Amino acid sequence: MKIANHNFHLTYCTNIHPGESWSEVFVNLQKYIPELKQRLSPQASFGIGLRLADTAAKQLLNGSNLAQFQTWLNQQDLYVFTLNGFPYGGFHRQVVKDQVYAPDWSNQERVEYTLNLTKILAALLPESLDGGISTLPLSYKPWWLEAEEKQDKVFKSSCLNIAAVVAEMIGIQQATGKLLHIDLEPEPDGLIENTSEVIAFYQNWLLPIAGNYLAEKLNISHSLAETKLLDHVRICYDTCHFSVEYEQPESVFTSLKAAGIKIGKIQISAAIQVKIPSDIQQRSVIVERLQPFAESTYLHQVIERRHDGTLYHYPDLINALPQLTQSQAEEWRTHFHVPIFIRDYQILQSTQDDIVTILHLLQQNHACQHLEIETYTWDVLPAEMKIDILTSIQREYDWVLSNL
């Protein structure tokens, strides 16, 4: 939905709903989207943040499926302006963990998947909008920590593969006028996970390597190729992820802008945050309270801030919990997307304040027009935090709108 007076487009990511085939995805869209539109935007077009697994993307491109979907969107006064292309395969009701990064950007399967998403978005995107495809931050860092030479190969092959998709997007823009972009999504333990690593990737890898590829392929100057890359490769700023990294929103915005890096999409999400007391018994209570969040489906990376300001990473909450009573922690932040409309969970908190800061920053500098609510964990939340999914989604929209 377009937010009046702000030129923002707000949606929620349909990765909330289980379903890897196109028929499953479409059933969920038909079940939830018209009702949400009626509740939230009865008189105006309603935007969709569409998540498609590789299987669903291939099926949507078969036969008349895409044309039929476009007809349904028109009939319902709906539009698609962003796709979630991070999870390639199964994302619900199975163990996902680090396999959410597979295949990574060094793999041709990731290229083909993203090219299919590019075709779909080019067909669905309204002419007046640019459109983004959020994707993983190249790969999963722990896979390559012990092999720096292999890590360099992953960076190089990822740049070349991204450049191949960008070349397709440039062709689409020349043919249709529609601007599409890949939105890399930094997160804890991603191969690029914070602002400094994002900037280093662009400057040391993407612009020189992908720039050379595009300059040769399109017969353009290297400087023009770099300009094209900065248009078509942007950042998906997930508010949960950057909060877990203890990064201040205004500093991130300023640093990215200074480096010429654009934000393609803001994913609105909140992490678990907890101040760690020195008392061992109180720490034991925190461990007990966090235990239900240490579930088996997704990775829930933890970054611990110590009293001296240093950060310590745990790969998953289940690994971190046994260490809490003896750690040097002052604060923990955990990559678990909790409902954005709640700030306090008894002795736990969320990083909701960072979302408020970002929404206010966006009203001042308009660094990004695309806003996507992304609380995908409803199935695995502790029972006392669950209410019906439609009401939950509506409450998230209402909270965002009240802060705009």
Secondary structure as the mmCIF struct_conf table of DSSP 4:
data_model
#
loop_
_struct_conf.conf_type_id
_struct_conf.id
_struct_conf.beg_label_comp_id
_struct_conf.beg_label_asym_id
_struct_conf.beg_label_seq_id
_struct_conf.end_label_comp_id
_struct_conf.end_label_asym_id
_struct_conf.end_label_seq_id
STRN STRN1 LYS A 2 ILE A 3
TURN_TY1_P TURN_TY1_P1 ALA A 4 ASN A 7
STRN STRN2 PHE A 8 TYR A 12
STRN STRN3 CYS A 13 CYS A 13
HELX_RH_3T_P HELX_RH_3T_P1 THR A 14 ILE A 16
BEND BEND1 HIS A 17 HIS A 17
BEND BEND2 SER A 21 SER A 21
HELX_RH_AL_P HELX_RH_AL_P1 TRP A 22 LEU A 40
TURN_TY1_P TURN_TY1_P2 PRO A 42 GLN A 43
BEND BEND3 ALA A 44 ALA A 44
STRN STRN4 PHE A 46 ARG A 51
HELX_RH_AL_P HELX_RH_AL_P2 ASP A 54 LEU A 60
TURN_TY1_P TURN_TY1_P3 LEU A 61 LEU A 61
BEND BEND4 ASN A 62 ASN A 62
TURN_TY1_P TURN_TY1_P4 GLY A 63 SER A 64
HELX_RH_AL_P HELX_RH_AL_P3 ASN A 65 GLN A 76
TURN_TY1_P TURN_TY1_P5 ASP A 77 ASP A 77
STRN STRN5 LEU A 78 ASN A 84
BEND BEND5 PHE A 86 PHE A 86
BEND BEND6 GLY A 89 GLY A 89
BEND BEND7 HIS A 92 GLN A 94
HELX_RH_3T_P HELX_RH_3T_P2 LYS A 97 TYR A 101
BEND BEND8 PRO A 103 PRO A 103
TURN_TY1_P TURN_TY1_P6 TRP A 105 SER A 106
BEND BEND9 ASN A 107 ASN A 107
HELX_RH_AL_P HELX_RH_AL_P4 GLN A 108 LEU A 124
BEND BEND10 LEU A 125 LEU A 125
TURN_TY1_P TURN_TY1_P7 GLU A 127 SER A 128
BEND BEND11 LEU A 129 LEU A 129
STRN STRN6 GLY A 131 THR A 135
BEND BEND12 PRO A 137 SER A 139
STRN STRN7 TYR A 140 TYR A 140
HELX_RH_3T_P HELX_RH_3T_P3 LYS A 141 TRP A 143
TURN_TY1_P TURN_TY1_P8 TRP A 144 GLU A 146
HELX_RH_AL_P HELX_RH_AL_P5 GLU A 148 THR A 176
STRN STRN8 LEU A 180 LEU A 184
TURN_TY1_P TURN_TY1_P9 PRO A 188 ASP A 189
STRN STRN9 GLY A 190 GLY A 190
BEND BEND13 LEU A 191 ILE A 192
BEND BEND14 ASN A 194 ASN A 194
HELX_RH_AL_P HELX_RH_AL_P6 THR A 195 PHE A 201
HELX_RH_PI_P HELX_RH_PI_P1 TYR A 202 ALA A 210
HELX_RH_AL_P HELX_RH_AL_P7 GLY A 211 LEU A 218
TURN_TY1_P TURN_TY1_P10 ASN A 219 ASN A 219
HELX_RH_AL_P HELX_RH_AL_P8 HIS A 222 HIS A 232
STRN STRN10 VAL A 233 ASP A 238
HELX_RH_AL_P HELX_RH_AL_P9 THR A 239 VAL A 244
TURN_TY1_P TURN_TY1_P11 GLU A 245 TYR A 246
HELX_RH_AL_P HELX_RH_AL_P10 PRO A 249 ALA A 258
TURN_TY1_P TURN_TY1_P12 ALA A 259 GLY A 260
HELX_LH_PP_P HELX_LH_PP_P1 ILE A 261 LYS A 262
STRN STRN11 ILE A 263 ILE A 268
STRN STRN12 ALA A 270 LYS A 275
HELX_LH_PP_P HELX_LH_PP_P2 ILE A 276 PRO A 277
BEND BEND15 SER A 278 SER A 278
HELX_RH_AL_P HELX_RH_AL_P11 ILE A 280 LEU A 290
HELX_RH_3T_P HELX_RH_3T_P4 GLN A 291 PHE A 293
BEND BEND16 SER A 296 TYR A 298
STRN STRN13 VAL A 302 ARG A 306
TURN_TY1_P TURN_TY1_P13 HIS A 307 ASP A 308
BEND BEND17 GLY A 309 GLY A 309
STRN STRN14 LEU A 311 TYR A 314
BEND BEND18 PRO A 315 PRO A 315
HELX_RH_AL_P HELX_RH_AL_P12 LEU A 317 ALA A 320
HELX_RH_3T_P HELX_RH_3T_P5 LEU A 321 GLN A 326
BEND BEND19 SER A 327 SER A 327
STRN STRN15 ALA A 329 VAL A 338
TURN_TY1_P TURN_TY1_P14 ILE A 340 PHE A 341
STRN STRN16 ASP A 344 TYR A 345
TURN_TY1_P TURN_TY1_P15 GLN A 346 ILE A 347
STRN STRN17 LEU A 348 SER A 350
BEND BEND20 THR A 351 THR A 351
HELX_RH_AL_P HELX_RH_AL_P13 GLN A 352 ASN A 365
STRN STRN18 HIS A 370 ILE A 373
HELX_RH_3T_P HELX_RH_3T_P6 TRP A 378 VAL A 380
BEND BEND21 LEU A 381 LEU A 381
HELX_RH_3T_P HELX_RH_3T_P7 ALA A 383 MET A 385
HELX_RH_AL_P HELX_RH_AL_P14 ILE A 389 SER A 402
TURN_TY1_P TURN_TY1_P16 ASN A 403 ASN A 403
#
